[in-house]
Amino acid sequence: MIAINSTNTMNPDVASIEDQIEEIIEGNDEPEWVTELRYQGLRSYEEAPLTDPVISDPLEFLSKHSETPADDIESLDDLPDDTKNLLDELGINEMEQKAITGLTIQDGTGMIDSSFREKWEKRGVIMAPMNEAVKKYPELRERFMKLYDPGESKLSAYHTAVWNGGVFLWVKEGVKEEIPLHLFFLIQQEALAQAPHIVILAEPNSEIKLIEGCTSPILSKHSLHLDMTEAYIGENAKVDLSVLQNWPEYVHTRPTQRVKIARGGEFSITTVGLGPGKSNITDPRYWVEEEGQVEINSIILTQEDSHVDLGGEIHLEGNQSTGINNSKAVIMDDSRVITRGKINAESSNTKGHISCDALVMEDGAAMETYPGLSSTVENAELSHEAAIGQIREEELFYLMSRGLSEEEATQLIVQGFVEPAIDDLPEEYLSEIKKIIELSIEGEM
């Protein structure tokens, strides 16, 4: 153990985090450099600012290390019954049957590992549980938590100290895979802080697609999903990430990304938040070098009194680099959505665009948008557009005159609103999105 404070006046919060660290490292037998990072997060916690408008104390969510629930997973039939039943309910079983693909699942704070990854390793793709990867791959140490400052906020410091699980995805140079890999995060316990750390390393001229799913049973309450992703996109490499979040009412989500894109590299992420939980606040940052490109697409459907705040800061550092940030929100009940996209042009011949569209379904729903454009060069092309509106009565009347009920007409209009943003998503996700929209409009979620 690394001593933090030899006095008897230690902050109770810090003492609690130190207890969690000790429990984690006892179960992991992790390298010393990883433990040092944990204690760096602990030292930062006391001084780090509390910037989250919803979570006043991260320690409300008890983070406990757990053993791997299962191993030697050859197929979905080998999963534990409780996990398999939940995946069946979510349609994941059907999804996996449509493609031979890698599968890694984090259930709570423990990893359910899949031996599918052995087949991928032979093809130049490594997808290893993070607790194992920090011991096995020296290449990871050079990139692990290098894009984060634990002192940014209490949540950043907390994640640094008690991260649990996650994966290391390493795509070797020149490897190009059309079949996507799957990664799922499940929370099946109350009062849990799930803090996976993900590192993506795409070597030059490689291509990979990753599908990430996040969910929890309806009965889970008062939980926190605090994941952090670091991605390094090599020269002329391409990474395409699709994320489907379907969290119930009492789960708070804080997905954070830091992505560096080398010359000619491309990184695209489409996030669909069909159940954003009690609150969903993001703070991604992207650095794009010469001729690189980043594209962010966010589709959010909010209900009840959920709070969603979508950040996103793009730094166009290289000549002819491009950044795009698009968001579409369907806002229901008393929920609130805020978008804060920002693009900084820092080099010549750069292009950036921000688009924010919202469909407000109820009088109590609220939408705010704060697009930010900044340039330190003369020849950058930056633009933004925003539109906030409601379903027009004439549209409903027309569809209802063709024999549709008001619910059916509303569902059709909402699907048409989000459809342009989800065209490139996997087919199995499209059917799930339509199903959840139908349930939302019917008031059954």
C-alpha positions as CSV (number, residue, x, y, z in Angstrom):
1,M,0.0,0.0,0.0
2,I,1.2,3.5,-0.8
3,A,0.7,5.8,2.2
4,I,-1.4,8.9,1.6
5,N,-1.8,10.5,5.0
6,S,-0.1,9.4,8.2
7,T,-2.3,11.5,10.4
8,N,-5.6,10.6,12.0
9,T,-7.4,13.4,10.3
10,M,-7.8,11.9,6.9
11,N,-10.9,13.1,5.0
12,P,-13.5,10.3,5.4
13,D,-14.2,10.4,1.6
14,V,-10.5,9.8,0.8
15,A,-10.3,7.1,3.4
16,S,-13.3,5.4,1.8
17,I,-11.6,5.6,-1.7
18,E,-8.4,4.2,-0.3
19,D,-10.3,1.2,1.1
20,Q,-11.7,0.6,-2.3
21,I,-8.3,0.8,-3.9
22,E,-6.9,-1.7,-1.5
23,E,-9.7,-4.1,-2.2
24,I,-9.2,-3.8,-6.0
25,I,-5.5,-4.3,-6.0
26,E,-5.8,-7.2,-3.6
27,G,-8.0,-9.0,-6.1
28,N,-6.2,-7.9,-9.3
29,D,-2.5,-8.4,-8.4
30,E,-1.8,-5.5,-10.7
31,P,1.5,-3.9,-11.7
32,E,3.0,-1.3,-9.4
33,W,2.7,1.5,-12.0
34,V,-1.1,0.9,-12.2
35,T,-1.4,1.1,-8.4
36,E,0.6,4.4,-8.5
37,L,-1.9,5.8,-10.9
38,R,-4.7,4.9,-8.6
39,Y,-3.1,6.7,-5.7
40,Q,-2.4,9.7,-8.0
41,G,-6.2,9.8,-8.5
42,L,-6.7,9.6,-4.8
43,R,-4.4,12.5,-4.1
44,S,-6.1,14.6,-6.8
45,Y,-9.6,13.8,-5.3
46,E,-9.4,16.2,-2.4
47,E,-8.4,19.3,-4.5
48,A,-10.3,18.4,-7.7
49,P,-13.4,20.7,-8.4
50,L,-16.9,19.3,-8.2
51,T,-18.1,20.2,-11.6
52,D,-21.1,17.9,-12.0
53,P,-24.4,19.7,-11.6
54,V,-26.3,16.5,-10.6
55,I,-23.9,14.2,-8.6
56,S,-22.8,16.0,-5.4
57,D,-20.9,13.0,-4.0
58,P,-19.4,10.2,-6.2
59,L,-19.1,8.1,-3.1
60,E,-22.9,7.7,-3.0
61,F,-22.2,4.9,-5.5
62,L,-20.4,2.1,-3.8
63,S,-17.8,0.6,-6.0
64,K,-16.8,-2.9,-5.1
65,H,-14.4,-5.2,-6.9
66,S,-15.9,-8.6,-8.0
67,E,-14.3,-11.7,-9.4
68,T,-14.9,-12.6,-13.0
69,P,-18.4,-14.1,-13.1
70,A,-17.5,-16.7,-15.8
71,D,-14.7,-17.7,-18.1
72,D,-14.1,-20.0,-21.1
73,I,-17.1,-18.5,-23.0
74,E,-17.2,-20.3,-26.3
75,S,-20.7,-19.1,-27.2
76,L,-23.6,-17.1,-25.7
77,D,-25.0,-20.5,-24.4
78,D,-22.1,-20.7,-22.0
79,L,-23.0,-17.5,-20.2
80,P,-24.4,-17.6,-16.6
81,D,-28.2,-18.0,-16.7
82,D,-29.0,-14.5,-15.2
83,T,-26.8,-12.7,-17.7
84,K,-28.0,-14.8,-20.6
85,N,-31.7,-14.1,-19.7
86,L,-30.9,-10.4,-19.6
87,L,-29.2,-10.5,-23.0
88,D,-32.1,-12.5,-24.4
89,E,-34.5,-9.7,-23.3
90,L,-32.3,-7.1,-25.0
91,G,-32.2,-9.0,-28.2
92,I,-28.4,-9.5,-28.1
93,N,-28.6,-13.2,-28.6
94,E,-30.3,-12.7,-31.9
95,M,-27.8,-10.0,-32.8
96,E,-24.8,-12.3,-32.2
97,Q,-26.3,-15.1,-34.3
98,K,-26.2,-12.8,-37.4
99,A,-22.4,-12.5,-37.4
100,I,-19.4,-14.4,-36.1
101,T,-18.0,-11.8,-33.9
102,G,-16.0,-11.0,-30.8
103,L,-17.9,-10.6,-27.6
104,T,-16.7,-9.1,-24.3
105,I,-19.1,-8.4,-21.5
106,Q,-18.6,-6.4,-18.3
107,D,-21.3,-7.4,-15.7
108,G,-21.0,-4.9,-12.8
109,T,-17.3,-4.6,-12.0
110,G,-16.3,-8.1,-13.2
111,M,-15.5,-9.2,-16.8
112,I,-17.1,-12.1,-18.6
113,D,-14.4,-13.0,-21.0
114,S,-14.9,-14.6,-24.4
115,S,-12.5,-17.0,-26.1
116,F,-13.7,-15.6,-29.4
117,R,-10.8,-13.2,-28.9
118,E,-8.3,-16.0,-29.5
119,K,-9.5,-16.3,-33.1
120,W,-9.3,-12.5,-33.6
121,E,-5.7,-12.4,-32.2
122,K,-4.6,-14.6,-35.1
123,R,-6.1,-12.0,-37.5
124,G,-4.2,-9.1,-35.8
125,V,-6.9,-7.8,-33.4
126,I,-6.4,-8.0,-29.7
127,M,-9.4,-7.4,-27.4
128,A,-8.3,-8.1,-23.9
129,P,-9.9,-7.4,-20.5
130,M,-8.1,-4.3,-19.1
131,N,-7.1,-6.0,-15.8
132,E,-5.2,-8.6,-17.8
133,A,-4.0,-6.2,-20.5
134,V,-2.1,-3.9,-18.0
135,K,0.0,-6.9,-17.1
136,K,0.5,-8.4,-20.5
137,Y,1.0,-5.6,-23.0
138,P,3.9,-3.0,-22.6
139,E,2.3,-1.1,-25.5
140,L,-0.6,-0.2,-23.3
141,R,1.4,1.4,-20.5
142,E,2.6,4.1,-22.9
143,R,-1.1,5.1,-23.6
144,F,-2.9,4.2,-20.4
145,M,-4.5,7.4,-18.8
146,K,-2.2,9.6,-20.8
147,L,-5.0,11.8,-22.2
148,Y,-6.6,12.5,-18.9
149,D,-5.9,14.8,-16.0
150,P,-7.3,13.3,-12.8
151,G,-7.4,16.8,-11.3
152,E,-10.0,17.9,-13.8
153,S,-12.9,17.0,-11.6
154,K,-13.8,14.8,-8.7
155,L,-15.4,12.2,-11.1
156,S,-12.1,12.1,-13.1
157,A,-10.1,11.6,-10.0
158,Y,-12.5,9.0,-8.7
159,H,-12.3,7.0,-12.0
160,T,-8.5,7.2,-11.9
161,A,-8.5,5.8,-8.4
162,V,-11.1,3.0,-8.6
163,W,-11.5,2.1,-12.3
164,N,-12.6,-1.5,-12.7
165,G,-12.8,-3.5,-15.9
166,G,-12.9,-2.2,-19.4
167,V,-11.0,-3.5,-22.4
168,F,-7.8,-2.9,-24.5
169,L,-8.6,-3.0,-28.2
170,W,-5.4,-3.2,-30.3
171,V,-5.6,-3.4,-34.1
172,K,-2.3,-4.2,-35.8
173,E,-0.9,-2.2,-38.7
174,G,-2.7,-2.8,-42.0
175,V,-5.4,-5.1,-40.5
176,K,-8.9,-4.3,-41.9
177,E,-12.0,-6.0,-40.4
178,E,-15.5,-5.5,-41.8
179,I,-17.2,-7.6,-39.1
180,P,-17.7,-5.5,-36.0
181,L,-16.7,-6.5,-32.5
182,H,-19.2,-6.3,-29.7
183,L,-18.7,-4.9,-26.2
184,F,-21.5,-4.8,-23.6
185,F,-21.7,-3.1,-20.2
186,L,-24.4,-4.4,-17.8
187,I,-25.4,-3.2,-14.3
188,Q,-27.5,-5.7,-12.4
189,Q,-26.9,-4.3,-8.8
190,E,-28.1,-1.3,-6.9
191,A,-25.7,1.3,-5.5
192,L,-22.8,0.4,-7.9
193,A,-20.2,2.5,-9.5
194,Q,-19.1,0.8,-12.7
195,A,-16.0,2.5,-13.9
196,P,-14.5,0.7,-17.0
197,H,-11.5,2.1,-18.7
198,I,-11.2,1.5,-22.5
199,V,-8.1,2.0,-24.6
200,I,-8.3,1.7,-28.4
201,L,-5.0,1.6,-30.4
202,A,-5.5,1.5,-34.2
203,E,-2.1,1.2,-35.9
204,P,-1.5,2.9,-39.3
205,N,-3.7,1.8,-42.2
206,S,-5.9,-0.4,-40.0
207,E,-9.7,-0.4,-39.9
208,I,-12.1,-1.7,-37.3
209,K,-15.8,-1.4,-36.3
210,L,-16.9,-1.6,-32.6
211,I,-20.4,-1.9,-31.3
212,E,-20.9,-1.0,-27.6
213,G,-24.1,-1.6,-25.7
214,C,-24.9,-0.3,-22.2
215,T,-27.9,-1.3,-20.3
216,S,-29.4,-2.4,-16.9
217,P,-32.6,-4.1,-15.7
218,I,-35.4,-1.7,-14.9
219,L,-35.1,-2.6,-11.1
220,S,-31.6,-1.3,-10.8
221,K,-31.5,2.0,-8.9
222,H,-29.0,4.7,-7.9
223,S,-26.1,3.4,-10.0
224,L,-23.3,5.2,-11.8
225,H,-21.7,4.2,-15.1
226,L,-18.4,6.2,-15.3
227,D,-16.6,4.9,-18.3
228,M,-13.5,6.6,-19.9
229,T,-12.2,5.8,-23.4
230,E,-8.8,6.8,-24.8
231,A,-8.4,6.2,-28.5
232,Y,-5.2,6.6,-30.6
233,I,-6.0,6.5,-34.3
234,G,-2.8,6.0,-36.4
235,E,-2.0,7.4,-39.8
236,N,-4.7,6.6,-42.3
237,A,-6.4,4.3,-39.8
238,K,-10.2,4.2,-39.5
239,V,-12.3,3.4,-36.4
240,D,-16.1,3.3,-36.5
241,L,-17.8,3.1,-33.1
242,S,-21.5,2.6,-32.5
243,V,-22.9,3.0,-29.0
244,L,-26.4,2.1,-27.9
245,Q,-27.4,3.3,-24.4
246,N,-30.6,2.0,-22.9
247,W,-30.3,2.8,-19.2
248,P,-33.4,2.8,-16.8
249,E,-34.5,5.8,-14.8
250,Y,-32.2,5.5,-11.9
251,V,-28.8,5.1,-13.6
252,H,-26.5,8.1,-14.0
253,T,-24.1,7.9,-17.0
254,R,-20.9,9.8,-17.4
255,P,-19.2,8.6,-20.7
256,T,-16.0,10.5,-21.3
257,Q,-13.7,10.2,-24.4
258,R,-10.3,11.5,-25.4
259,V,-9.3,10.7,-28.9
260,K,-6.1,11.6,-30.9
261,I,-6.3,11.2,-34.6
262,A,-3.1,11.1,-36.6
263,R,-2.5,12.3,-40.2
264,G,-5.2,11.0,-42.5
265,G,-6.9,9.0,-39.8
266,E,-10.7,8.9,-39.3
267,F,-12.7,8.4,-36.1
268,S,-16.5,8.3,-36.2
269,I,-18.9,7.7,-33.3
270,T,-22.7,7.4,-33.3
271,T,-24.3,7.3,-29.9
272,V,-27.9,6.5,-29.5
273,G,-29.3,7.2,-26.1
274,L,-32.8,5.7,-26.0
275,G,-32.8,5.5,-22.3
276,P,-30.3,8.0,-21.0
277,G,-31.1,7.2,-17.4
278,K,-31.6,9.8,-14.7
279,S,-28.8,11.9,-16.1
280,N,-26.2,11.7,-18.9
281,I,-23.4,14.2,-19.0
282,T,-20.6,13.9,-21.6
283,D,-17.3,15.8,-22.0
284,P,-15.5,14.3,-25.0
285,R,-12.4,15.9,-26.6
286,Y,-10.8,15.2,-29.9
287,W,-7.4,16.3,-31.4
288,V,-7.2,16.0,-35.2
289,E,-3.9,16.2,-37.1
290,E,-3.3,16.9,-40.8
291,E,-6.0,15.6,-43.2
292,G,-7.6,13.7,-40.3
293,Q,-11.4,13.6,-39.6
294,V,-13.7,13.2,-36.7
295,E,-17.5,12.8,-36.9
296,I,-19.8,12.8,-33.9
297,N,-23.4,11.8,-34.2
298,S,-25.7,11.8,-31.2
299,I,-29.3,10.7,-31.1
300,I,-31.1,11.2,-27.8
301,L,-34.6,10.2,-26.7
302,T,-35.4,11.5,-23.2
303,Q,-38.3,10.9,-20.8
304,E,-39.5,11.5,-17.3
305,D,-37.3,14.2,-15.7
306,S,-34.0,13.0,-17.1
307,H,-31.1,15.5,-17.6
308,V,-28.8,15.2,-20.6
309,D,-25.9,17.5,-21.3
310,L,-23.9,16.7,-24.4
311,G,-20.5,18.4,-24.6
312,G,-17.9,17.8,-27.3
313,E,-14.7,19.8,-28.1
314,I,-12.9,19.3,-31.4
315,H,-9.4,20.7,-31.9
316,L,-8.5,20.9,-35.6
317,E,-4.7,21.0,-35.2
318,G,-3.6,19.9,-38.7
319,N,-3.9,21.4,-42.1
320,Q,-7.0,20.2,-44.0
321,S,-8.5,18.5,-40.9
322,T,-12.2,18.2,-40.5
323,G,-14.6,18.0,-37.6
324,I,-18.4,17.3,-37.6
325,N,-20.7,17.3,-34.6
326,N,-24.4,16.4,-35.2
327,S,-27.1,15.9,-32.6
328,K,-30.8,15.1,-32.7
329,A,-33.0,15.0,-29.7
330,V,-36.5,13.9,-29.0
331,I,-37.5,15.4,-25.7
332,M,-40.5,14.1,-23.7
333,D,-42.2,14.7,-20.4
334,D,-40.2,17.0,-18.1
335,S,-36.8,16.1,-19.4
336,R,-34.1,18.5,-20.4
337,V,-31.4,18.4,-23.1
338,I,-28.4,20.7,-23.4
339,T,-25.9,20.6,-26.3
340,R,-22.5,22.4,-26.1
341,G,-20.5,21.4,-29.2
342,K,-17.4,23.4,-29.9
343,I,-14.9,23.4,-32.7
344,N,-11.5,25.1,-32.6
345,A,-9.7,25.7,-35.9
346,E,-6.0,25.9,-35.1
347,S,-4.5,25.3,-38.6
348,S,-5.1,26.3,-42.2
349,N,-7.7,24.9,-44.6
350,T,-9.7,23.3,-41.8
351,K,-13.4,22.6,-41.9
352,G,-15.9,22.2,-39.1
353,H,-19.7,22.0,-38.7
354,I,-22.1,21.7,-35.8
355,S,-25.7,20.8,-36.2
356,C,-28.3,20.6,-33.3
357,D,-31.9,19.6,-34.0
358,A,-34.6,18.9,-31.4
359,L,-38.2,17.7,-31.4
360,V,-39.9,18.9,-28.3
361,M,-42.9,16.6,-27.5
362,E,-44.4,18.2,-24.3
363,D,-44.8,21.6,-22.8
364,G,-42.6,20.7,-19.9
365,A,-39.7,19.5,-22.0
366,A,-36.7,21.8,-22.5
367,M,-33.9,22.2,-25.0
368,E,-30.9,24.5,-24.9
369,T,-28.1,24.6,-27.5
370,Y,-24.7,26.4,-27.3
371,P,-22.7,25.9,-30.4
372,G,-19.2,27.3,-30.2
373,L,-16.8,28.1,-33.1
374,S,-13.3,29.4,-32.6
375,S,-10.6,30.1,-35.2
376,T,-7.0,31.4,-34.9
377,V,-6.4,31.2,-38.7
378,E,-7.9,33.1,-41.6
379,N,-8.9,30.4,-44.0
380,A,-10.9,28.0,-41.8
381,E,-14.5,27.1,-42.8
382,L,-16.7,26.8,-39.7
383,S,-20.5,26.7,-39.5
384,H,-23.4,25.8,-37.3
385,E,-27.1,25.4,-37.5
386,A,-29.8,24.7,-34.8
387,A,-33.5,24.0,-34.9
388,I,-35.9,23.4,-32.1
389,G,-39.5,22.6,-32.9
390,Q,-42.6,20.5,-32.2
391,I,-44.7,18.1,-34.2
392,R,-47.0,20.2,-36.4
393,E,-50.7,19.6,-36.2
394,E,-51.0,19.5,-40.0
395,E,-48.6,16.7,-40.2
396,L,-50.6,14.7,-37.6
397,F,-53.8,15.5,-39.4
398,Y,-52.5,14.4,-42.8
399,L,-51.3,11.0,-41.5
400,M,-54.4,10.4,-39.4
401,S,-56.5,11.2,-42.5
402,R,-54.7,8.3,-44.1
403,G,-56.0,5.9,-41.5
404,L,-53.2,6.1,-38.8
405,S,-54.0,6.6,-35.1
406,E,-52.5,9.6,-33.4
407,E,-49.9,7.3,-31.7
408,E,-49.0,5.6,-35.0
409,A,-48.7,9.0,-36.7
410,T,-46.5,10.4,-33.9
411,Q,-44.3,7.3,-34.0
412,L,-43.9,7.7,-37.8
413,I,-42.9,11.4,-37.5
414,V,-40.4,10.7,-34.7
415,Q,-38.8,7.8,-36.7
416,G,-38.6,10.1,-39.7
417,F,-36.9,12.8,-37.6
418,V,-34.1,10.5,-36.3
419,E,-33.7,8.3,-39.4
420,P,-31.2,10.4,-41.3
421,A,-28.8,10.1,-38.3
422,I,-29.1,6.3,-37.9
423,D,-28.9,5.2,-41.5
424,D,-25.3,3.8,-41.1
425,L,-26.0,1.9,-37.8
426,P,-26.1,-1.9,-37.8
427,E,-29.4,-3.3,-39.0
428,E,-30.2,-5.0,-35.7
429,Y,-29.9,-1.7,-33.9
430,L,-32.4,-0.1,-36.3
431,S,-35.2,-2.5,-35.3
432,E,-34.4,-2.0,-31.6
433,I,-34.5,1.8,-32.0
434,K,-37.9,1.6,-33.7
435,K,-39.2,-0.7,-31.0
436,I,-38.1,1.7,-28.2
437,I,-39.6,4.7,-30.0
438,E,-42.9,2.9,-30.2
439,L,-42.9,2.0,-26.5
440,S,-42.0,5.6,-25.6
441,I,-44.8,7.1,-27.5
442,E,-47.2,4.6,-26.1
443,G,-46.0,5.5,-22.6
444,E,-45.0,2.0,-21.7
445,M,-41.3,2.7,-20.8
